[in-house]
Amino acid sequence: MNHYKIKLHTIKAFAFDVDGVLTDGTVQVSENGDLLRCYNAKDGLAIREAIEAGFPVAIITGGSSETITRRFTTLGVKNADIYLRSRLKMPDLLDFCHRYDLQPSEIVFVGDDLPDIAPMQQCGLPCCPSDAAPEVQRVAQYISPCPGGGGCVRDVIEQTLKIQGKWNITAPPVST
Ligand SMILES: [Mg+2]
C-alpha cells in the first residue's frame, strides 16, 4: 500500500485552498468588478459527504469574495471555518486545529501554489492537484491525477472516506 494511503486512516479533517484547487484557477471579472469563479459539483458533493460523515472542513484562501463563503456554507461548511484573505495560511490552519482540538498531523491540506507550502509542510497529508506549481508538487505526498477544479478534492475526500468506511453514497445498480 502506498505511504499516503496508510495516512488516510488517521485523517480527521480537511483543509482546502480555493483558487487552483476547488477551481481551475481562472477568475473572471464582471463589468461591475465582481470576481466569478467556477466550482466543480463533484467536489461539492464530496465536501457535503465529508461534513455529514463528521469531518470538519476548512476553506483557507487568499481570496476575499463573499461568494466564496456563500458557495461553501451552502455545502455545509461552517462560517467560522472559512478563512478569507489568508496570506499566511499556517496561523489559520492552527486556529482551525485549535477549535476542533485536532493536531495538524490529523489534517489533509490540499494546495496548489506557493502560499500553501507552509501548511502543507505541517499537516499530516499534503496533497495537490495534477497541475499544482512544481514547488508544491515537490512537498506533496499525494498528487491527484485530477487538476484543480477538475475533481482533485473529490478524489482526496473519496479515498479518505472509503478507506475509513465512511463513504455512504452508493451508486444504483447498473441494469444490463
Ligand atoms: Mg491556489
Boltz pocket constraint, residues with backbone or C-beta under 6 A from the ligand:
constraints:
  - pocket:
      binder: B
      contacts: [[A, 17], [A, 18], [A, 19], [A, 20], [A, 21], [A, 111], [A, 112], [A, 113]]
      max_distance: 6.0
